Amino acid sequence: MQATVRTFDAETRTGSVLLDNGIELPFDAGAFDAGGLRLLRWGQRVNLALRGGRIAAITLSTFPLPEQPAE
């Protein structure tokens, strides 16, 4: 799934994204760390891996998503 970065706090490694349908979803430091990134900027396009209704991993749209364990 793709989205656009709405907010990102580099200190806490948390933020939120806007889905293409306008819904805002938050992500935590664990989801940011799972994507292997060092920084996000407002307006960047990202790929999301969802698990249990929450963002499990976030990475740039040009990067592959990390493998996620089965639920």
C-alpha positions as CSV (number, residue, x, y, z in Angstrom):
1,M,0.0,0.0,0.0
2,Q,1.3,3.5,-0.7
3,A,0.8,6.7,1.2
4,T,2.3,10.2,1.6
5,V,4.3,11.3,4.7
6,R,2.2,13.9,6.7
7,T,4.4,14.2,9.8
8,F,7.7,12.9,11.0
9,D,9.7,13.5,14.2
10,A,13.3,12.4,13.7
11,E,13.9,12.4,17.5
12,T,11.2,9.9,18.3
13,R,11.2,8.3,14.8
14,T,7.3,8.5,14.8
15,G,4.9,10.2,12.5
16,S,1.8,9.8,10.3
17,V,1.0,9.2,6.7
18,L,-2.0,10.1,4.5
19,L,-3.5,7.3,2.5
20,D,-4.6,8.1,-1.0
21,N,-8.2,8.1,0.2
22,G,-7.4,10.9,2.8
23,I,-7.3,8.7,5.9
24,E,-4.4,9.5,8.3
25,L,-2.5,6.7,9.9
26,P,0.1,7.0,12.6
27,F,3.3,5.0,12.7
28,D,5.6,4.2,15.6
29,A,9.4,3.9,15.9
30,G,9.2,0.1,15.4
31,A,7.5,0.6,12.0
32,F,10.1,3.2,11.0
33,D,13.0,1.0,12.1
34,A,11.6,-2.0,10.2
35,G,11.9,-0.1,6.9
36,G,15.6,0.6,7.3
37,L,15.3,4.3,6.7
38,R,17.2,7.1,8.4
39,L,14.9,10.1,7.7
40,L,11.5,11.0,6.1
41,R,10.4,14.3,4.7
42,W,6.9,15.8,4.5
43,G,5.3,14.9,1.2
44,Q,7.5,11.8,0.4
45,R,5.7,8.8,-1.2
46,V,6.2,5.7,0.9
47,N,5.2,2.0,0.9
48,L,3.5,0.5,3.9
49,A,3.2,-3.0,5.3
50,L,0.1,-3.3,7.5
51,R,-0.3,-5.9,10.2
52,G,-3.3,-6.1,12.5
53,G,-4.7,-2.8,11.3
54,R,-1.5,-0.8,12.1
55,I,1.6,0.1,10.1
56,A,4.3,-2.6,10.7
57,A,6.9,-1.2,8.3
58,I,7.3,2.0,6.3
59,T,9.9,2.6,3.5
60,L,10.4,4.7,0.4
61,S,8.3,3.7,-2.6
62,T,11.4,2.8,-4.6
63,F,12.6,0.4,-1.9
64,P,11.2,-3.1,-1.3
65,L,9.3,-3.7,1.9
66,P,11.0,-6.0,4.4
67,E,9.7,-9.5,4.8
68,Q,6.9,-9.7,7.4
69,P,6.3,-12.7,9.5
70,A,2.9,-14.4,9.0
71,E,0.1,-13.4,11.3
